Amino acid sequence: MLTSKSVVRVADFNGDGKPDLFIGGRFTPRDWPAPARSYILRNDGDHFTDVTAEVAPELVQPGGMITDAAWVDYDGDGHIDLVTVGEWMPIRFFHNDGKRFTESTAGTKLPPTRGWWYSLAVGDFDGDGRPDIIAGNAGLNFSYATSKDSTLGVYAGLFGGRQSRDIVLTQKLDGTEFPLDGMSPLGQVIYTLALRFPTYASFANASVQQMFTPQQLQQSLHYEANTFASLYLHNDGGGRFTATPLPNLAQISPIKAMFATDVDGDGNLDLLLAGNLYDVDPNRTRADAGNGLWLRGDGKGHLTPIPPRESGLLAPLDVSALAILRTPAGRSLLVANTGDSLQLFAIRKR
């Protein structure tokens, strides 16, 4: 399995009593944003067998760079299903009929959800007996933005005559795609642009379709993102969901990690989240406004942000994962930070 991977999730998808594995593919090394394949590994007792092509062929080509996944019986039919998220891809739902997985994203009745997703959390936040889903995105306080009339895009193609792909980020305005970067950064990498557009004014007025030939664009990888909002997906039953943005304090930075648990012992499920994103384009500021957040649940599907000054949770670094530890002294929240020390917060009931 010589591919870049991002996440491993464990569940008995075929009901034989042995835990199986989903392994999410990340990207092809030195070829961003080309995705890597994902795997379903069946547990045969003394070894695992790759059955992806047999039971979930759509996961061989995941349609984006997967960052997280969750096993959850979201339609209540008794078979555990699979939900995946990633960069430049929608939230994808795969229905398990007991023998194989079929993508059922359209049946969820969700609006288009292509984004830069990083994390998932599952829990019954409104007490109706159906699992809801929280999806952590890049947030609404980012260098890049989308709207109902504008999408962020990327083309990765052989534009400059080199053997490696060139990356062109785009913004769609009134149906026309324009490059996000100006002549100076792009012209240094793709020399043909400087030849084709001798002045800054001519470059500024040119669309992506005017900069490159139809053949170059057709042979390129092309993705678009239409939302960066982190979402609460309420399970309406029958495999359908309603999407609601998380509160504003949960939108100020990427949500890289989440954990659903009853923090204060009131019997209602809460959500702990953290994130930030330090690895960004050198021409953009890093997304680091997040300090970690407790979203207190009321058992009716409402999540209220509790600021760090009141909650005591302060995780302002480049967070990569959260976990709950059970110790003789009680529960603690473990925060893993990329390139920095671990943090540990004791969870005290009120």
DRENDO-1510 file (C-alpha; in Angstrom, 1 decimal, always signed):
<recs>
REC; n; res; u; v; w
REC; 1; MET; +0.0; +0.0; +0.0 .
REC; 2; LEU; +2.6; +2.5; -1.2 .
REC; 3; THR; +0.4; +5.6; -1.1 .
REC; 4; SER; +0.1; +8.7; +1.1 .
REC; 5; LYS; -2.6; +8.2; +3.7 .
REC; 6; SER; -4.4; +10.4; +6.2 .
REC; 7; VAL; -6.8; +8.5; +8.4 .
REC; 8; VAL; -7.6; +5.0; +9.7 .
REC; 9; ARG; -11.1; +4.2; +11.0 .
REC; 10; VAL; -12.2; +0.9; +12.5 .
REC; 11; ALA; -15.6; -0.8; +12.2 .
REC; 12; ASP; -17.1; -4.2; +11.4 .
REC; 13; PHE; -18.7; -3.3; +8.1 .
REC; 14; ASN; -19.8; -6.8; +7.1 .
REC; 15; GLY; -21.1; -8.0; +10.4 .
REC; 16; ASP; -18.8; -11.0; +10.9 .
REC; 17; GLY; -17.7; -9.9; +14.3 .
REC; 18; LYS; -14.2; -8.9; +13.3 .
REC; 19; PRO; -13.1; -5.2; +13.0 .
REC; 20; ASP; -12.3; -4.1; +9.5 .
REC; 21; LEU; -10.5; -0.9; +8.4 .
REC; 22; PHE; -11.1; +2.1; +6.2 .
REC; 23; ILE; -7.8; +3.8; +5.2 .
REC; 24; GLY; -8.2; +7.3; +3.6 .
REC; 25; GLY; -5.9; +8.3; +0.8 .
REC; 26; ARG; -4.4; +11.8; +1.0 .
REC; 27; PHE; -2.5; +13.0; -2.1 .
REC; 28; THR; +0.1; +11.9; -4.6 .
REC; 29; PRO; +3.6; +13.0; -3.4 .
REC; 30; ARG; +5.1; +15.8; -5.5 .
REC; 31; ASP; +1.8; +16.1; -7.4 .
REC; 32; TRP; -0.6; +18.1; -5.3 .
REC; 33; PRO; -3.6; +18.2; -5.5 .
REC; 34; ALA; -3.8; +14.8; -7.2 .
REC; 35; PRO; -5.5; +12.4; -4.7 .
REC; 36; ALA; -4.3; +9.0; -3.6 .
REC; 37; ARG; -6.6; +6.0; -3.5 .
REC; 38; SER; -8.4; +4.8; -0.4 .
REC; 39; TYR; -8.8; +1.3; +1.0 .
REC; 40; ILE; -11.4; -1.0; +2.6 .
REC; 41; LEU; -9.5; -3.8; +4.3 .
REC; 42; ARG; -11.6; -6.8; +5.4 .
REC; 43; ASN; -10.4; -8.6; +8.5 .
REC; 44; ASP; -10.0; -12.3; +7.6 .
REC; 45; GLY; -8.8; -13.3; +11.0 .
REC; 46; ASP; -5.1; -13.8; +10.5 .
REC; 47; HIS; -4.7; -11.1; +7.8 .
REC; 48; PHE; -6.4; -8.2; +6.1 .
REC; 49; THR; -7.6; -8.4; +2.5 .
REC; 50; ASP; -8.0; -5.3; +0.2 .
REC; 51; VAL; -11.6; -5.6; -1.0 .
REC; 52; THR; -12.0; -1.9; -2.1 .
REC; 53; ALA; -12.5; -2.8; -5.8 .
REC; 54; GLU; -15.1; -5.4; -4.8 .
REC; 55; VAL; -17.2; -3.6; -2.2 .
REC; 56; ALA; -16.5; +0.1; -2.7 .
REC; 57; PRO; -15.0; +0.8; -6.2 .
REC; 58; GLU; -15.7; +4.5; -5.9 .
REC; 59; LEU; -13.2; +4.8; -3.2 .
REC; 60; VAL; -10.4; +3.8; -5.5 .
REC; 61; GLN; -10.8; +7.3; -7.0 .
REC; 62; PRO; -11.9; +9.3; -4.0 .
REC; 63; GLY; -12.5; +12.6; -5.9 .
REC; 64; GLY; -10.4; +14.6; -3.4 .
REC; 65; MET; -7.7; +14.5; -0.8 .
REC; 66; ILE; -9.3; +12.7; +2.2 .
REC; 67; THR; -8.6; +14.1; +5.6 .
REC; 68; ASP; -11.1; +12.3; +7.8 .
REC; 69; ALA; -13.8; +9.6; +7.8 .
REC; 70; ALA; -16.5; +8.2; +10.1 .
REC; 71; TRP; -18.3; +4.9; +10.3 .
REC; 72; VAL; -21.9; +5.6; +11.2 .
REC; 73; ASP; -25.3; +4.0; +10.5 .
REC; 74; TYR; -26.8; +7.3; +9.4 .
REC; 75; ASP; -29.9; +5.9; +7.7 .
REC; 76; GLY; -30.8; +3.5; +10.6 .
REC; 77; ASP; -31.0; +0.3; +8.5 .
REC; 78; GLY; -28.7; -1.7; +10.8 .
REC; 79; HIS; -25.7; -1.6; +8.5 .
REC; 80; ILE; -22.8; +0.7; +9.3 .
REC; 81; ASP; -22.2; +3.3; +6.6 .
REC; 82; LEU; -19.2; +5.4; +5.7 .
REC; 83; VAL; -18.8; +9.2; +5.5 .
REC; 84; THR; -15.7; +10.9; +4.1 .
REC; 85; VAL; -14.4; +14.4; +3.9 .
REC; 86; GLY; -11.3; +16.1; +2.4 .
REC; 87; GLU; -9.8; +19.0; +0.6 .
REC; 88; TRP; -11.5; +20.1; -2.7 .
REC; 89; MET; -14.3; +17.5; -2.2 .
REC; 90; PRO; -17.8; +17.4; -0.9 .
REC; 91; ILE; -19.0; +15.5; +2.2 .
REC; 92; ARG; -19.5; +12.1; +0.7 .
REC; 93; PHE; -21.9; +9.4; +2.1 .
REC; 94; PHE; -21.5; +5.7; +1.2 .
REC; 95; HIS; -24.5; +3.5; +2.0 .
REC; 96; ASN; -23.8; -0.1; +3.1 .
REC; 97; ASP; -26.3; -2.7; +2.1 .
REC; 98; GLY; -24.5; -5.4; +3.9 .
REC; 99; LYS; -22.5; -6.5; +0.9 .
REC; 100; ARG; -21.1; -3.4; -0.8 .
REC; 101; PHE; -21.0; +0.4; -0.5 .
REC; 102; THR; -22.8; +2.7; -2.9 .
REC; 103; GLU; -22.5; +6.5; -2.9 .
REC; 104; SER; -25.7; +8.1; -1.6 .
REC; 105; THR; -24.6; +11.7; -1.2 .
REC; 106; ALA; -27.4; +13.0; -3.5 .
REC; 107; GLY; -30.0; +11.2; -1.4 .
REC; 108; THR; -29.0; +13.2; +1.7 .
REC; 109; LYS; -30.6; +16.3; +0.1 .
REC; 110; LEU; -27.7; +18.4; +1.2 .
REC; 111; PRO; -26.7; +21.5; -0.8 .
REC; 112; PRO; -23.4; +21.4; -2.6 .
REC; 113; THR; -20.6; +21.0; +0.0 .
REC; 114; ARG; -17.3; +21.2; -1.8 .
REC; 115; GLY; -14.8; +22.6; +0.7 .
REC; 116; TRP; -11.6; +22.2; +2.5 .
REC; 117; TRP; -12.8; +19.8; +5.1 .
REC; 118; TYR; -10.5; +18.6; +7.9 .
REC; 119; SER; -12.6; +16.7; +10.5 .
REC; 120; LEU; -15.7; +14.9; +11.4 .
REC; 121; ALA; -17.6; +14.2; +14.7 .
REC; 122; VAL; -20.7; +12.0; +15.2 .
REC; 123; GLY; -23.2; +12.2; +17.9 .
REC; 124; ASP; -26.9; +12.5; +18.8 .
REC; 125; PHE; -27.0; +16.2; +19.7 .
REC; 126; ASP; -30.8; +16.6; +19.8 .
REC; 127; GLY; -31.8; +13.3; +21.6 .
REC; 128; ASP; -33.9; +12.0; +18.7 .
REC; 129; GLY; -32.1; +8.7; +18.5 .
REC; 130; ARG; -30.4; +9.5; +15.2 .
REC; 131; PRO; -26.7; +10.3; +14.8 .
REC; 132; ASP; -26.0; +13.8; +13.7 .
REC; 133; ILE; -22.7; +14.8; +12.0 .
REC; 134; ILE; -20.4; +17.8; +12.6 .
REC; 135; ALA; -18.1; +18.6; +9.7 .
REC; 136; GLY; -15.1; +20.9; +10.3 .
REC; 137; ASN; -14.1; +23.1; +7.3 .
REC; 138; ALA; -11.6; +25.9; +6.7 .
REC; 139; GLY; -13.9; +28.5; +8.3 .
REC; 140; LEU; -15.1; +31.9; +7.3 .
REC; 141; ASN; -12.1; +33.9; +8.5 .
REC; 142; PHE; -9.7; +32.8; +5.8 .
REC; 143; SER; -7.6; +34.4; +3.1 .
REC; 144; TYR; -9.8; +32.5; +0.6 .
REC; 145; ALA; -13.5; +33.0; +0.4 .
REC; 146; THR; -16.6; +31.6; -1.4 .
REC; 147; SER; -20.2; +32.8; -1.8 .
REC; 148; LYS; -23.3; +31.7; -3.7 .
REC; 149; ASP; -22.0; +33.6; -6.7 .
REC; 150; SER; -18.3; +32.9; -6.4 .
REC; 151; THR; -16.2; +29.7; -6.0 .
REC; 152; LEU; -12.5; +29.1; -5.3 .
REC; 153; GLY; -10.9; +26.9; -7.9 .
REC; 154; VAL; -7.6; +25.3; -8.7 .
REC; 155; TYR; -6.0; +24.1; -12.0 .
REC; 156; ALA; -3.0; +21.8; -11.8 .
REC; 157; GLY; -1.5; +21.3; -15.2 .
REC; 158; LEU; +1.6; +21.4; -17.5 .
REC; 159; PHE; +1.3; +25.1; -18.3 .
REC; 160; GLY; +5.0; +26.1; -18.4 .
REC; 161; GLY; +6.5; +23.4; -20.4 .
REC; 162; ARG; +8.0; +21.6; -17.4 .
REC; 163; GLN; +7.5; +18.0; -16.4 .
REC; 164; SER; +5.8; +18.9; -13.1 .
REC; 165; ARG; +2.4; +20.5; -12.7 .
REC; 166; ASP; +1.9; +24.2; -12.2 .
REC; 167; ILE; -0.7; +25.3; -9.7 .
REC; 168; VAL; -3.1; +28.1; -10.5 .
REC; 169; LEU; -5.7; +29.2; -7.9 .
REC; 170; THR; -8.7; +30.9; -9.3 .
REC; 171; GLN; -11.8; +32.8; -8.2 .
REC; 172; LYS; -15.0; +32.6; -10.2 .
REC; 173; LEU; -16.8; +36.0; -10.7 .
REC; 174; ASP; -20.0; +36.2; -12.6 .
REC; 175; GLY; -19.3; +32.8; -14.1 .
REC; 176; THR; -15.8; +33.7; -15.3 .
REC; 177; GLU; -12.6; +32.3; -13.7 .
REC; 178; PHE; -9.7; +34.7; -12.9 .
REC; 179; PRO; -6.3; +33.8; -11.3 .
REC; 180; LEU; -5.9; +34.8; -7.7 .
REC; 181; ASP; -2.2; +35.6; -8.1 .
REC; 182; GLY; -0.9; +38.5; -10.1 .
REC; 183; MET; +1.6; +38.6; -13.0 .
REC; 184; SER; +4.7; +38.7; -10.8 .
REC; 185; PRO; +4.3; +35.4; -9.0 .
REC; 186; LEU; +2.6; +33.5; -11.8 .
REC; 187; GLY; +4.8; +34.9; -14.6 .
REC; 188; GLN; +8.0; +33.7; -12.8 .
REC; 189; VAL; +6.7; +30.1; -12.8 .
REC; 190; ILE; +4.8; +30.0; -16.1 .
REC; 191; TYR; +7.0; +32.0; -18.4 .
REC; 192; THR; +4.5; +31.8; -21.3 .
REC; 193; LEU; +2.2; +34.2; -19.4 .
REC; 194; ALA; +4.8; +36.9; -19.5 .
REC; 195; LEU; +5.2; +36.5; -23.2 .
REC; 196; ARG; +1.4; +36.4; -23.9 .
REC; 197; PHE; +0.6; +39.4; -21.6 .
REC; 198; PRO; +3.4; +42.0; -21.8 .
REC; 199; THR; +1.7; +44.5; -19.4 .
REC; 200; TYR; +0.2; +44.2; -16.0 .
REC; 201; ALA; -3.1; +45.7; -17.3 .
REC; 202; SER; -3.5; +43.1; -20.0 .
REC; 203; PHE; -2.9; +40.3; -17.5 .
REC; 204; ALA; -5.3; +41.8; -15.0 .
REC; 205; ASN; -8.2; +41.7; -17.5 .
REC; 206; ALA; -7.5; +38.2; -18.7 .
REC; 207; SER; -9.5; +35.2; -17.6 .
REC; 208; VAL; -8.1; +31.7; -17.0 .
REC; 209; GLN; -9.6; +30.6; -20.3 .
REC; 210; GLN; -7.7; +33.4; -22.1 .
REC; 211; MET; -4.4; +32.5; -20.4 .
REC; 212; PHE; -4.3; +28.9; -21.4 .
REC; 213; THR; -5.5; +26.8; -24.3 .
REC; 214; PRO; -8.6; +24.5; -24.1 .
REC; 215; GLN; -6.3; +21.5; -24.4 .
REC; 216; GLN; -4.2; +22.6; -21.4 .
REC; 217; LEU; -7.2; +23.2; -19.2 .
REC; 218; GLN; -8.9; +19.9; -20.2 .
REC; 219; GLN; -5.7; +17.9; -19.4 .
REC; 220; SER; -5.4; +19.6; -16.0 .
REC; 221; LEU; -6.8; +18.6; -12.6 .
REC; 222; HIS; -9.6; +21.0; -11.8 .
REC; 223; TYR; -11.4; +21.3; -8.5 .
REC; 224; GLU; -13.7; +24.0; -7.0 .
REC; 225; ALA; -14.8; +24.8; -3.5 .
REC; 226; ASN; -18.1; +26.4; -2.9 .
REC; 227; THR; -18.2; +26.6; +0.9 .
REC; 228; PHE; -15.7; +27.1; +3.7 .
REC; 229; ALA; -18.3; +27.1; +6.5 .
REC; 230; SER; -18.1; +24.4; +9.2 .
REC; 231; LEU; -21.5; +22.7; +9.4 .
REC; 232; TYR; -23.9; +20.9; +11.8 .
REC; 233; LEU; -25.7; +18.2; +9.8 .
REC; 234; HIS; -28.9; +17.4; +11.5 .
REC; 235; ASN; -30.1; +13.8; +10.8 .
REC; 236; ASP; -33.7; +14.1; +9.6 .
REC; 237; GLY; -34.2; +10.4; +9.2 .
REC; 238; GLY; -34.3; +8.2; +6.1 .
REC; 239; GLY; -30.7; +9.1; +5.2 .
REC; 240; ARG; -31.5; +12.9; +4.8 .
REC; 241; PHE; -29.8; +15.8; +6.5 .
REC; 242; THR; -30.3; +19.5; +7.1 .
REC; 243; ALA; -27.1; +21.6; +7.1 .
REC; 244; THR; -26.7; +24.6; +9.5 .
REC; 245; PRO; -23.4; +26.6; +9.9 .
REC; 246; LEU; -21.8; +26.3; +13.3 .
REC; 247; PRO; -21.7; +29.5; +15.5 .
REC; 248; ASN; -19.4; +32.3; +14.4 .
REC; 249; LEU; -16.8; +31.6; +17.1 .
REC; 250; ALA; -16.4; +28.2; +15.5 .
REC; 251; GLN; -15.8; +29.7; +12.1 .
REC; 252; ILE; -12.8; +31.9; +12.9 .
REC; 253; SER; -10.2; +29.2; +12.0 .
REC; 254; PRO; -10.0; +25.8; +10.4 .
REC; 255; ILE; -11.4; +23.0; +12.5 .
REC; 256; LYS; -8.7; +20.4; +12.4 .
REC; 257; ALA; -9.9; +18.2; +15.2 .
REC; 258; MET; -13.2; +17.6; +17.1 .
REC; 259; PHE; -14.4; +15.4; +19.9 .
REC; 260; ALA; -18.1; +14.9; +21.0 .
REC; 261; THR; -18.5; +14.3; +24.7 .
REC; 262; ASP; -20.6; +15.5; +27.7 .
REC; 263; VAL; -18.2; +18.0; +29.1 .
REC; 264; ASP; -20.1; +19.4; +32.1 .
REC; 265; GLY; -22.1; +16.3; +33.0 .
REC; 266; ASP; -25.5; +17.7; +32.3 .
REC; 267; GLY; -26.5; +14.7; +30.2 .
REC; 268; ASN; -26.3; +16.6; +26.9 .
REC; 269; LEU; -23.7; +16.0; +24.3 .
REC; 270; ASP; -21.2; +18.8; +23.8 .
REC; 271; LEU; -18.5; +19.4; +21.2 .
REC; 272; LEU; -14.8; +20.2; +21.8 .
REC; 273; LEU; -12.9; +21.6; +18.7 .
REC; 274; ALA; -9.6; +23.1; +17.8 .
REC; 275; GLY; -7.6; +23.8; +14.7 .
REC; 276; ASN; -5.6; +26.6; +13.0 .
REC; 277; LEU; -3.6; +26.1; +9.8 .
REC; 278; TYR; +0.0; +27.1; +9.7 .
REC; 279; ASP; +0.9; +25.5; +6.3 .
REC; 280; VAL; -0.3; +28.1; +3.8 .
REC; 281; ASP; +0.8; +29.8; +0.6 .
REC; 282; PRO; +3.8; +32.1; +1.4 .
REC; 283; ASN; +1.8; +35.0; +0.0 .
REC; 284; ARG; -1.1; +34.5; +2.5 .
REC; 285; THR; -1.2; +34.8; +6.2 .
REC; 286; ARG; -1.7; +31.6; +8.2 .
REC; 287; ALA; -5.1; +30.9; +9.6 .
REC; 288; ASP; -4.4; +30.9; +13.3 .
REC; 289; ALA; -7.2; +32.8; +15.1 .
REC; 290; GLY; -8.5; +29.8; +16.8 .
REC; 291; ASN; -7.9; +29.1; +20.5 .
REC; 292; GLY; -9.9; +25.9; +20.9 .
REC; 293; LEU; -13.6; +26.0; +21.7 .
REC; 294; TRP; -16.2; +24.2; +23.8 .
REC; 295; LEU; -19.7; +24.2; +22.1 .
REC; 296; ARG; -22.2; +23.4; +24.9 .
REC; 297; GLY; -25.1; +21.3; +23.8 .
REC; 298; ASP; -28.6; +21.7; +25.2 .
REC; 299; GLY; -29.9; +18.3; +24.1 .
REC; 300; LYS; -32.1; +20.0; +21.5 .
REC; 301; GLY; -29.6; +20.4; +18.7 .
REC; 302; HIS; -28.3; +23.9; +19.8 .
REC; 303; LEU; -24.6; +24.4; +20.3 .
REC; 304; THR; -23.6; +27.5; +22.3 .
REC; 305; PRO; -19.9; +28.6; +22.2 .
REC; 306; ILE; -18.2; +28.9; +25.6 .
REC; 307; PRO; -15.2; +31.3; +25.3 .
REC; 308; PRO; -11.8; +30.2; +26.6 .
REC; 309; ARG; -11.9; +32.7; +29.4 .
REC; 310; GLU; -14.9; +30.8; +30.9 .
REC; 311; SER; -14.2; +27.3; +29.7 .
REC; 312; GLY; -10.4; +27.2; +30.6 .
REC; 313; LEU; -9.7; +25.6; +27.2 .
REC; 314; LEU; -6.8; +27.4; +25.4 .
REC; 315; ALA; -5.4; +25.6; +22.4 .
REC; 316; PRO; -4.0; +28.4; +20.2 .
REC; 317; LEU; -1.3; +26.3; +18.3 .
REC; 318; ASP; -1.4; +24.3; +15.1 .
REC; 319; VAL; -3.7; +21.6; +16.5 .
REC; 320; SER; -3.7; +18.3; +14.7 .
REC; 321; ALA; -5.8; +16.0; +17.0 .
REC; 322; LEU; -7.9; +15.8; +20.1 .
REC; 323; ALA; -8.5; +12.8; +22.4 .
REC; 324; ILE; -10.2; +12.1; +25.7 .
REC; 325; LEU; -8.1; +10.3; +28.3 .
REC; 326; ARG; -9.6; +8.5; +31.3 .
REC; 327; THR; -7.3; +8.6; +34.3 .
REC; 328; PRO; -7.7; +7.7; +38.0 .
REC; 329; ALA; -8.1; +11.5; +38.5 .
REC; 330; GLY; -10.9; +11.7; +36.0 .
REC; 331; ARG; -11.2; +12.6; +32.3 .
REC; 332; SER; -8.7; +14.9; +30.5 .
REC; 333; LEU; -8.5; +16.4; +27.1 .
REC; 334; LEU; -5.3; +15.7; +25.2 .
REC; 335; VAL; -4.4; +18.2; +22.5 .
REC; 336; ALA; -1.7; +17.3; +19.9 .
REC; 337; ASN; +0.0; +20.2; +18.2 .
REC; 338; THR; +2.1; +20.0; +15.1 .
REC; 339; GLY; +5.7; +20.9; +15.8 .
REC; 340; ASP; +5.0; +21.7; +19.4 .
REC; 341; SER; +4.3; +20.1; +22.8 .
REC; 342; LEU; +1.2; +18.2; +23.8 .
REC; 343; GLN; -1.3; +20.0; +26.0 .
REC; 344; LEU; -3.5; +18.3; +28.7 .
REC; 345; PHE; -6.6; +19.8; +30.2 .
REC; 346; ALA; -8.4; +18.2; +33.1 .
REC; 347; ILE; -12.2; +18.1; +32.6 .
REC; 348; ARG; -14.1; +19.2; +35.7 .
REC; 349; LYS; -17.8; +18.9; +36.1 .
REC; 350; ARG; -19.6; +22.0; +37.2 .
</recs>
